Structure formats: structure tokens, C-alpha cells
Amino acid sequence: MDFTDIPKAPHFVLANATLPAIAVEGFAAPAKEGLVSADLVIANGRVDAILSPGTAPAALPRTDLRDGMVWPCFVDMHTHLDKGHIWERRRNPDGTFMGALENVGADRAARWTAEDVRARMEFSLKTAHAHGTGLIRTHLDSLPPQHRISFEVFSEIREDWKGRIALQAVSLLPLDAVLDETVFGDIVAVTKRHGGLLGGATRILPDFEKILETLFRAASDNGLDIDLHVDETEDKQVLTLKTIAEIKLKTGFEGAVTVGHCCSLARQDDELAKRTIDLVAEAGLSVVSLPMCNMYLQDRHAGRTPRWRGVTLFHELAAAGVKTAVSSDNTRDPFYAYGDLDAVEVFREAVRILHLDHPLDEAARVVTTTPADILGRSDLGRIRAGAPADLVLFSARRWSEFLSRPQADRIVMRNGMGIDRRLPDYRDLDPIMSE
């Protein structure tokens, strides 16, 4: 149940709001723990003004938030909508990375028709929308012929969801296929036709540098950006991140390059880690950490308690000037058995796992402004006058309140109006779960 009511009027005030200062533009006020107080004036679906508390026009209808937080809609920049919600029909028997890889592969080969992919994507987007997310980037498994099926469905869904969730897609291709001119050429063509990005999961391969150079050249020739899964392993002998940075510098690639996971960076000695981070910063790579999935998969060994959290060197990367963000990753599939595409959950767990607190002043950026900027949508993920009133309202007033409960009574506003926040019923997926 919503914690308050929004005025049913085209012009109204959200009075006595608490805003994360890092996600607010064009308004300056004294901040405490990175939080500022303000009145938000909403007019015709947009933020008309951000004013000091108590100064909004008295004649306007209003809701007194009593210091409740207001955030911009969230950005979830690394997801797998095509894999989501297959857990009940294809589980990971041991929770390991290889268990995930094998079982997703088997499910994809047997079940991923256009109808199946569409049903699960739609379910995921309904969930994310209800939680308050406004921009999602998804990776799509692109082992032929799946790339054609999934990208076609994605394009249709992107159009259907326009105005609710902005969508981007990355072709998650097998990198050993890059040197097969016919296969790779077709993947690139499909990706370009559907306005996607080139991606893949890096691992130690023969001719790895040649593969990367070919990938970068194809991206450059076709005007595509790159988003890679990198070093999702505890094996400290694997450090392809350094090579990716070197190849970007060597080729002079001018597009955006995002790297996700980068787990093994945390396993390196300090000197090698610093050299790698400096290269990442010099090359202008952006890094997204997936703390929930990484903690689930990494350092998992039967009968043994994990010794590390599985996440990358987030603080060190940020300190070096690298753009850093966090995201959901997988949802109820063999790579991560849980999750609900809820950015509040992602943020809450990231604060705990990555120690984004003490202080929390700028922590909100990791699911708002920074991922929006990385995805080339600096118009999203922030609150500013003139922008659409796409906001998430919370009863929580301070960080401890916000991070201690799931905020189930939040209100999601799109274009100044509250949306129906009822989550889709898992039973809706039953028809595609049976054999």
C-alpha cells in the first residue's frame, strides 16, 4: 500500500522532500550525508521547479512528504532479460559458474523460441517498471541462430515499452566466433540493424589480442559501442581487463567501452592491480559491478565457506577517475537464483557488499546518474527542472531508514502520475515452465 497520496491535479507540490544531492541538478542547498531538503513543483507531467522547503506556492494542492526521500527513476545497466525467470524449469544444481553456463546453454537450445523469450522479457519489464526503473541495458545471448530470434523480439518490445522503460541491447557473442568471418559478420549485421552494441565474455583464448582487435575494428567500422563481460572468475591468472584497455588505446577506438564484473582484479597483488586500474582509467573504460551475482557465484566450493565477496576493486577504480556503477545482472536463472530487477535491492546490497557507506554522500549515483551517463543518457537518472516527473517517492527520510527496509510502500511516478505498482504474479509464467 502506498505511504501517501499524490494530488490528482496537473499542477501540484511534493512538499518537504529529501533528495539525494548527487542526483539533483540546478538546485543548491546545505546537505547532510549527501541529502538535501526541497519542495518539488510538478506541472503537466514535468518537474516545474525545485525550491527551498516551505517556499512553493501556497495555493497549489500538495502532498507533505514529511521529509520522505524522492529519487529519480533508476538505471539498471547490466541485465539479462533473455535468461530471466527460467529457474523453475532449469536450475543450477551446484550454484557454480560452470553449472550456470551448462544449464543456461541447455535451456536456450531447447526452449528459447520467440514466444518464450517475449513472455519472460515482458514479465521482467513489468517487474522493473513497478519498482521504478526507467532505463535498462540487457545482454542477449547471440550464439547463432539465437541472435536473430532474441534481437527481433527485443526490437518489438523496445517499441512497445517506449515511454515506460528505455531499452538497450548488447550481443553477448562467443568471442571465439569473432575470427569466423561469416558467423561474426552476421552477428555484427544483426546487432547493427537493431541498434545494439557488441559484447561477449572474455577468457584466455589463443589469438586473444587478434580477437579483440577484430572486435574493436568491427565496432568502429559499424559505429557500435562495446560492452563486455570481463574476468568473471576467481582465477588470478586471468586478467583480460588489462589487455582490453591496452587494445582500446592501441586501436584508438573512439566509441564507448563498458566492462562488467572484473572480479579477478581483486585477486591481483597491489602493484599489478594499480597498473591495470591506471590503464583502465587512461583508456576511458567504464566499469559496472554486479555484487549480488558475483557474491552468489564466486568462490563457491562444496563444503567450504567462501573467503571473498567476489566483487571488483570498486573504490580503487572510482578513485582513479573510472566511471563505476552497479546493476542487477541475472534474475532467477542459473547464474543467480534470486532477484527481482529492483534497483533498491541492488543498491542496498551493493552498499553492504562493496562498503559504499561511511560516507553515503554520493552513493546514490551508482544506480542513477553514473549508469545513465555511461549508457549515453545523461537526460535520465537525475532530478532537474524541466525534466519529466519520473520519480520514486519513499517514506524513508534518512539513509538508515532507506537501507533497513525493502521500501515496499514506495510510489513510482511517471510523467507526474502514480503508476499501478502491482507486481506480476509468478503464476503468469507457469505455461512456459512445464516440459
KOLZAVEX-909004 format. One record per residue: z, y, x of N, C-alpha, C, O, CB in turn; residue in three letters. Coordinates in steps of 0.1 Angstrom, whole numbers, plus 5000, padded with zeros to 4 digits. Glycine has a CB too. Layout:
! residues N
ZYXZYXZYXZYXZYXALA;...
***
This chain:
! residues 435
500049885008500050005000500050125009500850135018501250004990MET;499250225005499150355013500450425013501250415003498050445008ASP;500750495024502150555025502150695018503250745016502450575040PHE;500950745015500950875008499650885000498850795001501050995017THR;499450994993498251014985497451134991498051234995498551034970ASP;496151114991495251224996494751304983494451244973494051175003ILE;494851434984494351514972492951484968492051464977494451664975PRO;492751464955491351444950490651574948490551624936491451354937LYS;490251634959489651764958488751784970488951714981490751884958ALA;487651864969486751874981487351964992486851955003485451934976PRO;488452034989488952124999490552114998491152154988488552274996HIS;491152065009492552035009493152045023492352055033492851905002PHE;494452025024495152035036495951905039496651855030496052155037VAL;495851855051496751755056497751825064497551865076495951645065LEU;498951855058499851945064500851865073501151745071500652015054ALA;501351935084502351875092501951745098502651645097503651855085ASN;500751735104500251615110500651615125500851725131498751615109ALA;500751495131500951485145499651415151499251315146502251395148THR;499051485161497851445166497951405181498751465188496751555165LEU;497251295185497151275200496351375207495151385204496651125203PRO;496951465215496251585220494951545228494051625228497151655230ALA;494951425234493851385242492551365234491451375239494151265250ILE;492751345221491651325212491351435202490651425192491951195203ALA;491851555206491651675198490951785206491251805218493051735193VAL;489851845201489151945207489252075200489252085188487651905209GLU;489352185208489352325202490652365196490652455187488252325191GLY;491752295200493052335195494052315206494152205212493452255182PHE;494852415209495852405219497252435213497352535206495552505231ALA;498152355217499552375212500452295222500052205229499752325197ALA;501752335222502652265231502752115227502852085215504052325230PRO;502652035237502651885234503951825239504551865249501451825241ALA;504351725232505451635236504951495236504551445226506651655226LYS;505051435248504551295250503051295246502551185241505351195242GLU;502351395248500851405245500551415230499451395226500251275250GLY;501551455222501351465208501551615204502451685209502351375200LEU;500751665195500751805190500851805175500451715168499551885195VAL;501451905170501651925155500552025151500252115157503051985152SER;500051995138498952085133498852055118499251955112497652055140ALA;498152155112497652135098496152115099495452195107497952265089ASP;495652015092494151995092493652035079494051995068493851845095LEU;492652135079492052175067490752095065489852095074491752325067VAL;490552025054489451945051488552005041489152045030489851795047ILE;487252025043486452085033485052015033484351995043486152235037ALA;484751965021483451905019483151795029482051785034482352005019ASN;484151715031483951595040484051615055483851525062482751535037GLY;484451745058484451775073485851835076486551885067483351865077ARG;486151835089487351905094486952055094486152095103487851855108VAL;487552135085487152275085487952355095487352445101487452335071ASP;489152315098489952395108491152305112491652225104490452525102ALA;491552335124492852275129493752395132493452475141492552185142ILE;494852405125495752515126497152475130497552365128495752585112LEU;497852575134499252555137499952515124499652565113499952685143SER;500952425125501652375113502252495105502852585110502752275116PRO;502052485091502552585083501652705081502052795073503852625088GLY;500452705087499652825086498352805077497552895076499252865099THR;498152685072497052655064497152735051498252765046496852505061ALA;496052775044496052855032496952785021496752675018494652875026PRO;497952865016498952805007498352764994498852684987500052915005ALA;497152824990496552804977495952664976495652614965495652904974ALA;495652604988494852474988495852364984496952364988494252455002LEU;495252264977496052134975496352074988495552084998495352044965PRO;497452004989497851945002498551815001499151784990498652045010ARG;498551745012499451635014500351665026499851695037498651495016THR;501651655024502551675035502751545042503351455037503951735030ASP;502251535054502351405062503751385068503951285073501251405072LEU;504551495067505851485073505851435087506651345091506751385064ARG;504951485095504851455109504151325112504151275124506151455116ASP;503551265102502851135104501551165113500951275113502351075091GLY;501251065121500151075130498751075123498551005113500150965140MET;497851145129496451135124495551115137495651195146495951275117VAL;494751015137493850975148492450985143492150985131494150835153TRP;491451005152490050985149489750845146490550755151489151045159PRO;488750805140488350665138488050605152487750675162487050655130CYS;488350485153488450415166487050375171486050365164489350295165PHE;486950345184485750295191486150155197487050145205485250395201VAL;485350055193485549915198484349885206483349845200485849815187ASP;484349895219483149905227482749765233481749765240483350005238MET;483449665231483049535237483549425227484749385227483649505251HIS;482649375219482949275209481849165209480849175216483049335194THR;482049065201481148955199480948925185481548815180481548825208HIS;480349005177480248985163479448855159479648795149479549105156LEU;478548815168477848685166478648565167478348455161476548685175ASP;479748565175480548455177481748445167482348345165481148455191LYS;482048565162483348575154483448475143482548435136483348715149GLY;484748435141485248355130484648215128484348165117484848435117HIS;484348155140483848015139485047915143484847795143482747995149ILE;486247975144487347885149487647765140487847655145488647975150TRP;487547785127487947675118486947555119487247445115488047725104GLU;485747585124484747475125484447435139483847325142483447515118ARG;484847515149484647485163485747545171485647655176483247535168ARG;486747465174487947515181487847495196486947415200489247445176ARG;488647555203488747535218489947435220491047475218488947665225ASN;489647315224490747215224491847235234492947195232490147085227PRO;491547305245492547335255492747475259493547505267492147255268ASP;492047565252492247715254491747765267492047875271493747735254GLY;490947685275490347725287489047795286488447795275490247605297THR;488647865296487347935296486147825294485247855286487148015309PHE;486247715301485147615300485247555286484147525280485347505311MET;486447535281486447485267485847585257485147545247487947465263GLY;485947715260485347815251483847815253483147815243485847955255ALA;483347805265481947815268481247695261480147705255481747815283LEU;481847575263481147455258481147455243480147415237481947325263GLU;482247495237482247485222481547595215480947565204483747485217ASN;481447715221480547815215479147775216478347785207480747955222VAL;478747715228477347665230476947565220475847565215477247615244GLY;477847465217477647365207477447425193476547375186478747255208ALA;478347515190478247575177476947655175476347655164479447665174ASP;476647735185475447815185474147725183473347755174475247895198ARG;474047615190472947535189472847465175471747435170472947425200ALA;473947435169473947365157473947445144473447405134475147275156ALA;474547575145474847645133474347785131474347835120476347645131ARG;473947845142473647995142472348025136471448075143473748055156TRP;472148005123470948055116471148195113472248255115470747965103THR;470148265108470248405104471248425093472048515094468848455099ALA;471348335084472348345073473748325078474648405073472048235062GLU;473948235087475248215092475748335101476848385099475248085101ASP;474848385109475248505118475548625109476448695111474148535128VAL;474648645099474848755090476148755083476848855082473648765080ARG;476548635077477748625070478948655078479848725074477848485064ALA;478948605091480148635099480148775104481248835106480148535111ARG;478948835107478948975111479449065100480249155103477549015115MET;478949035088479449125077480949115075481549215072478649075064GLU;481448995076482948975075483649055085484649125082483348825076PHE;483149045097483849125108483749275106484749345108483149085122SER;482649325102482449465100483349515088483849625089481049505097LEU;483449435077484349475066485749495071486449585067484249375055LYS;486149405080487549405086487649525094488649595093487749275094THR;486749545104486849665113486849795105487649885108485749665123ALA;486049805095485949925087487249955080487750065079484849915076HIS;487849845074489149865067490249905077491249975073489549735061ALA;490149865089491149905099490950045105491850105111491249805111HIS;489750105103489550245108488650255120488650365126490850305111GLY;487750155123486850175134485550235129485050195119486650035140THR;485050325138483750395134482550365143481450405140484050535134GLY;482850295154481750265164482050135171483150115176481550385174LEU;481050045171481249915177480049885186478849905181481449805166ILE;480249835197479249765205479449615206480549575209479149825220ARG;478449545202478549395203477649335213476549385215478349335189THR;478049235219477149145228476649035219477348975211477949095240HIS;475349005221474748905213474248795222473448825231473548965204LEU;474648675221474148565229472648555228472048555217474748425224ASP;471948565239470548575239469848465247468748485253470148705246SER;470348345246469648225251468548195241468848165230470648105253LEU;467348195245466248175236466348035229466747935236464848175243PRO;466048025216465548135207466548215200466148295190464548065197PRO;467848205203468848275196468648425196469048495187470248235201GLN;468148485207467948625208467148685197467548795192467348665221HIS;466148615193465248665182466048665168465948755160463948585181ARG;466748555166467548545153468548645153468648725143468148395152ILE;469348655163470548745162470148895162470748975155471448715174SER;469148935170468749075171468149115158468349225153467849095182PHE;467349025151466849065138467949085128467849185121465848945133GLU;468849005128470049015118470749145122471149225113470948895119VAL;471049165135471749285139471049415134471749505129471849285154PHE;469749425136469049545132469149565117469349685113467549535136SER;469049465109469249475095470649525091470849615083468949345088GLU;471649465098473049505095473349645100474049725093473949405101ILE;472749685111472949825117472449925106473150025104472249835130ARG;471349895100470849985090471749985077471950095072469349945086GLU;472149865073472949855061474349935063474849985054473249705058ASP;474849935075476149985078476150135083477150195086476949905088TRP;474950195083474750325088475650415079475650405067473350375087LYS;476450505085477350595078478750545077479650615073476750625065GLY;478850415080480250355079480650315093481750365098480250225070ARG;479850235100480150195114478850205122477850145118480750055115ILE;478850285132477750295141477750175150478750135155477750425150ALA;476550115152476449985159475549985171474450045170476049875149LEU;475949925182475049905193475149755197476149685194475549995205GLN;474049705204474049565207473549545222472649625226473149485198ALA;474049445228473749405242473249265242473849175236474949425252VAL;472149245249471649105250472449035261472349065273470149095254SER;473248935257474048855266473248745271473248635264475448815260LEU;472448755282471548655286471948575298472848625305470148725289LEU;471448455299471848375311471148435323469948445324471448225309PRO;471948485333471348555344470448475352469548525359472448605353LEU;470548335352469648255360468248255353467248205359470148115361ASP;468148315341466848325335466048445339464948465336466948325320ALA;466748535346466148665350464948645359463948725358467148755357VAL;464948545367463848515376462748435370461748405376464348445389LEU;462848395357461848335349461048445342461548495332462348225339ASP;459948485347459248605342458948595327459048695320457948615350GLU;458548475322458148465308459448475299459448555290457548335306THR;460448405302461748405294462348545295462648595284462648295299VAL;462548595307463148725308462348835302462948925295463448755323PHE;461048825303460248935297460348935282460349045276458748905301GLY;460448815276460648815262461948865257462048945247460448665257ASP;463048835265464348885261464349035263464949105254465448825271ILE;463749095273463749235275462949305264463349405258463049275289VAL;461849245260460949295249461749305236461749405228459649215247ALA;462449195233463249185220464349285220464649355211463749045218VAL;465049295232466149395233465649535231466249615224466849375247THR;464549565238464049705237463549735222463849845217462849725246LYS;462849635216462449665202463549695193463349765183461649535198ARG;464749635195465849655186466849765192467949775187466549525184HIS;466449835202467249945206468549905213469549965212467550035195GLY;468449785220469649735226469849765241469149855247469649585225GLY;470749705247471049715262470849575268470949475261472449765265LEU;470649575281470549445289471949415294472749495298469549455300LEU;472249285293473549235297473449095303472449045307474549235286GLY;474649035304474748905310476148885316476948975316473648875321GLY;476448765320477748725326477448695340476748595343478448615318ALA;478048765349477748745364478648625369479748605365478048865372THR;478048555378478748455385477948435398476848485400478848315377ARG;478548355408477848335420476648245418476848135414478848275431ILE;475548295421474248225420473448235432473548335439473448275407LEU;472548145435471548165445470748285442470348305430470648035448PRO;470348365451469548485449470148585439469448645432468148445443ASP;471548595440472148685430471748825432471548895422473748675432PHE;471548875444471149015446469749035441469449135435471249045461GLU;468848935443467548945437467548945422466849025416466648825442LYS;468448865416468548865401469049005397468449055387469648755397ILE;470049065403470549195399469449305401469249385392471749235407LEU;468749295412467749395414466649385403466049485399467049385428GLU;466249265400465249245389465749295376465049355368464849095388THR;467049265373467649315360467649465360467249525350469049265359LEU;468049535371468149675371466749735370466549835364468849725384PHE;465749675377464349725376463849715362463149805358463449645386ARG;464149605355463649585342464249695333463649755324463949445337ALA;465549715335466249815327465649955329465450035320467749815330ALA;465449985342464850115345463450135339463150235333464850135360SER;462650035341461250035336461150055321460150105315460449915340ASP;462150005314462150005299463150105293463250105280462449865294ASN;463750185301464650285296465850225289466350285279463950365286GLY;466450115295467550055289468850075298468750075310467249905287LEU;469950085291471250075299471649935301471049845295472350165291ASP;472749915308473249785312474749765309475449865311472949755327ILE;475049655304476549625301476749475304476249385297476849655286ASP;477549455314477649315320479149265318480049335319477349315334LEU;479249135316480449065317480649025332479748965338480548925308HIS;481749065338481849055353483148995357484249035353481749195359VAL;483048885365484248825372485348795363486548825365484748925383ASP;484948725352485948675342486548545347486248435341485348665328GLU;487348555358487848435364489048475373489248595376486748375373THR;489948375375491048395384490648365399491448385408492248315380GLU;489448315401488948275414488748395423487748475420487648195413ASP;489548425433489448545441488248535450487848635456490648555450LYS;487548415451486348415459485148475451484148505457485948265462GLN;485348505439484248565430484548705429485548745423484148495416VAL;483648795434483848935433482448995432481949075441484548995445LEU;481748965421480349025419480449175416479349235417479648945408THR;481549225412481649365409481249455420480449545419483149405405LEU;481649415432481249495444479749495446479149595449481949435457LYS;479149375444477649365446476949445435475949515438477249215445THR;477449455423476849525412476849675416475849745414477549505399ILE;477949725421478049865425477049895436476349995436479449905429ALA;476949805446476049825457474649825452473849905457476249715467GLU;474249735443472849735438472549855430471449905431472649605430ILE;473449905422473150025415472950145425472050225422474350065406LYS;473750155435473450255445472150235453471450335455474650265455LEU;471950115456470750085464469450115456468450165461470749935468LYS;469450075443468250095435468050235429467050275425468249995423THR;469150315430469150445424468950445409468450535403467950525430GLY;469450335403469350325388470050445381471150475384469950195383PHE;469350505372469850625366470450605352471050695346468750725364GLU;470350485347470950455334472450435335473050425346470250335327GLY;473050415323474550385323474750235326474050155321475150425309ALA;475750205333476150065336477650055333478550125338475850035351VAL;477949965324479249925320479549785325478749695324479449935305THR;480749765329481249635334482549595326483449675326481349625349VAL;482549475321483749435313484449325321483849245329483349385300GLY;485749315318486649205323487149245337488149305339485949075323HIS;486249205348486649235362487949185365488749245373486549395364CYS;488249065361489649005362489948975377491049005381489748875354CYS;488948915384489248875398489548985407490048965418488148795403SER;489249115403489549225412491049235414491549275425489149365405LEU;491849195404493349195406493849085415495049085418493949185392ALA;492948995419493348885428493048915442493448835451492648755423ARG;492449025445492049055459493149125466494149175460490849155459GLN;493049115480494049195488493849345486492749385482493949155503ASP;494849425489494749565486493549635492492949725486496049635490ASP;493249595505492149665512490849635505490049735503492149615526GLU;490549515502489249475496489149535481488149585477489049325495LEU;490349535475490349595461490049745462489249795454491749575455ALA;490649815471490349955472488949985476488350075470491250025483LYS;488349915485486949935489486049905477485049985475486549835500ARG;486349805469485549775457485649885447484649935441485949645451THR;486849935444487150045435486450165439485850235431488650065433ILE;486450195452485750315457484250305454483550405451486050345472ASP;483750185456482250165454481950185439480950235435481850025459LEU;482850125430482650135416482650285412481750325404483750065408VAL;483550365417483550505414482350575419481750655412484850565420ALA;481950545431480750605437479450575429478650665427480550565452GLU;479350455424478250415417478250465402477250455395478150255417ALA;479350515398479450565384479550455373479050485362478350655381GLY;480050335377480250235367481350265357482350335362480450095374LEU;481250225345482450235336482950095334482249995334481950295322SER;484250085332484949955331485749945318486450035314485949945343VAL;485549835311486249805299487149685301486549575305485349785286VAL;488349695298489349585300489549515286489549585276490649625306SER;489649385285489849315273491149235274491149115276488649215270LEU;492249315273493549255277494049135268494649045274494649355276PRO;493649135255494149015247493448895251494048785252493949055232MET;492148895252491348785255491548735269491648615272489848815253CYS;491748835279491948795293493348725294493448625302491948925301ASN;494348775287495648715288495548575282496248475286496648795281MET;494748555272494648425265493948315274494448205275493848435252TYR;492848355281492148265288492548245303492548135308490648295288LEU;492848355310493048345324494448285328495448295321493048485330GLN;494348215339495548145344496148045334497348025334496548245349ASP;495247985326495747875317495547745323494347695326494947885303ARG;496647675326496547535331497647455324498747495322496947545347HIS;497247335319498047255311499447225318499447185329497347115308ALA;500447255310501847225315502347325325503447305331501847085321GLY;501647435327502047535337502147675331501147715324501147535349ARG;503247745333503347875328502447975336502447965348504847925329THR;501648065329500748155337501548245346502648285343499948235327PRO;500948275357501648365367501148505367501748595374501448305381ARG;500048535360499548675360498948695346498648605338498548695371TRP;498648825343498248865330496748855327496248875316498749005327ARG;495948835338494548815336493748945336492548935335494348745324GLY;494349065337493649185335493249255348493749215359494449285327VAL;492349345348491849405359492749515364493849545358490449465357THR;492449585375493249695381492949825374492349915379492949705397LEU;493449825362493149935353493550075358492850165358493749915339PHE;494850085362495350205367494650255380494350375381496850195369HIS;494450165389493750205401492350255399491850345405493750085411GLU;491650185390490250225386490350365380489550455384489650125377LEU;491250385371491350525364491650625374491150735374492350515353ALA;492550595383493050695393491850735403491850845408494150645402ALA;490950645404489750665413488650745405487650775411489150535418ALA;488950775393487950855385486950775377485950825372487150945394GLY;487150645377486350555369486650565354487850565350486450405374VAL;485650575345485950575331486450435327485750335329484650615323LYS;487550435320488150305317488550305302489050405297489450275326THR;488350195296488750175281489150035279489149955288487550215272ALA;489650005267490049875263489349845250488849935243491549855261VAL;489249715247488449675235488949535230489749465237486949665238SER;488449495218488849375212488449245219489149155221488349365198SER;487149245223486449125228486249025216485749065205487249055239ASP;486648895218486348795208487348795197488448845198486248655215ASN;486948735185487748735173487648595166486648565161487348845163THR;488748525167488848395160487648305164486948245155488848415145ARG;487448285176486448195181486948125194488148155198485048265185ASP;486248035200486847955211487248045223488047995231485947855216PRO;486748165224487148245236488548315233489248355242486148355239PHE;488848335220490148395216490348355202489648395193490048555218TYR;491448275200491648215187492148315176492248275165492648105189ALA;492448435180493148525171492348655170491148655172494648555176TYR;493048765165492448895165491848925151491548835143491348905175GLY;491649055149491149105136490349225137490149295127492349125126ASP;489749255149489049375151489849505147489249595141487649375144LEU;491149495149491949605146492349685159493049635167493249555139ASP;491849805160492049885172493449925174493949945186491150005172ALA;494249925164495649955165496349835172497149855181496349975152VAL;495949715169496549595176496049595190496849575199496049465169GLU;494749625192494249625206495049725215495449695226492749655206VAL;495249845209495949955216497349915219497849925230495850085208PHE;498049865209499449825210499549715221500449725229499949775197ARG;498749615221498849515231498449565245499049515255497949395227GLU;497449645245497049705258498149785264498349775277495749795256ALA;498849855256500049935262501049845268501549875279500650015250VAL;501249725262502249635267501649565279502349555290502649535257ARG;500449505278499949425289499549505301499749455312498649345284ILE;498949615299498449705310499449805315499149885324497149765306LEU;500549815308501549915311500950055310500950135320502249895325HIS;500350085298499850225296500850325292500550435289498750215286LEU;502150285292503150375287503950435299503550405311504150295279ASP;504850515296505750585307504950655318505050615329506650475313HIS;504050755314504050815301502850765292501950705297503850975303PRO;502950795279501950765270500950875267500150875258502550705257LEU;501150985274500551115270499051105268498551165258500751215281ASP;498351035276496851025275496350885270495150855271496151065287GLU;497250795267496950655264495950645252495150555253498150575261ALA;495950735242495150715231493650725234492850685226495450825221ALA;493350775246491950795250491250655251490050655249491850865263ARG;491950555254491350425257490650355245489850265247492350325263VAL;490950405233490250345221489650455213489250435201491250275212VAL;489550575219488950695212487850765220486750725221490050795207THR;488350865228487350955235486650875246485450895247488051075240THR;487350805254486650745266485650645262484550655267487750685275THR;485950545253484850455250483750525242482550485244485450345241PRO;484050625235482950695228482050765238480750755237483450805219ALA;482650815249481850885259480950775267479850795270482750955269ASP;481650665270480950555277479750505269478650475275481850435280ILE;479850505256478750455247477750565244476850545235479350395234LEU;477950685250476950785248477150855234476150915229475550735249GLY;478350845228478550905215479750995216480850975210478850795204ARG;479651105224480751195226480951285213481951365213480451295237SER;480151255203480451325190481451245182481951295172479151335182ASP;481851125186482751035179484051025187484151065199482150895176LEU;485050965181486350935188487151055191488051055200486050875201GLY;486951165184487851285186487951365173487051355164487251375197ARG;488951445172489151535160488751675165489251735174490651535155ILE;487851735158487451875161486851945148486351875139486351885172ARG;487052075148486552155136484952135136484352145146486952305137ALA;484552115124483052095121482651945121481551915117482352165132GLY;483451855126483151715127483451655113484251705106483851645138ALA;482751545110483151465098484651435098485251405108482351345096PRO;485251435086486651405085486851255084487251195074487351475072ALA;486451185095486651045097487951025105487951025117485350975104ASP;488950995097490351005103491150875099490850815088491051125099LEU;492150845106493150745103494450805102494950855112493050625113VAL;495150795091496450855089497550745089497450635084496450925075LEU;498650785096499750695097501050755093501250875095499850645112PHE;501950675088503350725085504150735098505050815099504050625076SER;503750665109504450675122504350815127503250875127503850575132ALA;505450865132505551005137505551015152504951105158506751075132ARG;506050915159506150915173505750785179505450685171507650945178ARG;505550775192505050655198505750535195505250425192504950675213TRP;507150535196507950415194507650365180507550245178509350445196SER;507550455170507250405156505850345155505650245149507450525146GLU;504950415162503550375161503350235167502650155162502650475168PHE;503950215178503750085186504649975182504549865187503950115201LEU;505649995173506549895169506149815157506749715154507949955168SER;505249875149504849815136503349805136502649885143505449885124ARG;502749715127501349705127500649815119499349815118500949575121PRO;501349915113500750025106499849975095498750025092499950115116GLN;500449875087499649815076499449915065498549895056500349695071ALA;500250025064500150115053499250235057499250345050501550165049ASP;498550225067497650335072496650375061496250295052496950305085ARG;496150495062495050545053493850565062493950645072495450665045ILE;492650515058491450545065490550635057490250605045490650405068VAL;490250755063489450855056488050855062487950855074490050995057MET;487050855054485650865058485050985050485050975038484850735057ARG;484551085057484051205051485051265041484651305030482751165043ASN;486251265045487351335038487851255026488651305019486751455033GLY;487451135024487951055013488450925018487950865027486751025003MET;489550875011490150745015489250635011488650645000491550735008GLY;489150535019488350415016489250305010490450305011487650365028ILE;488550205004489250085000489650005012488749955019488350004989ASP;490849985015491249925027491549775025492149705034492549985033ARG;491249715014491449575012490649495022489449515024491149534998ARG;491349405029490649315039489849205032490349155022491649265050LEU;488749165038488049045032488948925033489748905043486749025039PRO;488848835023489548715023488948605031487648585031489748665008ASP;489748535040489148435048488448325040487548255045490248365057TYR;488848315028488148215019486648245017485848155014488848205006ARG;486348375019484948405018484048335028482848325026484748565019ASP;484648295039483948225049483848065047483148005054484548245063LEU;484548015037484647875035483247805034483047695039485347845023ASP;482247875027480947805025480247775039479447685039480047885017PRO;480547855049479847825062480747755072480347735084479347955068ILE;481947715068482847645077482647485076482947415085484247675073MET;482147445064482047295063480847245070479947315073481947255048SER;480947115073479847055080478547035072477546985076480246915086GLU;
***
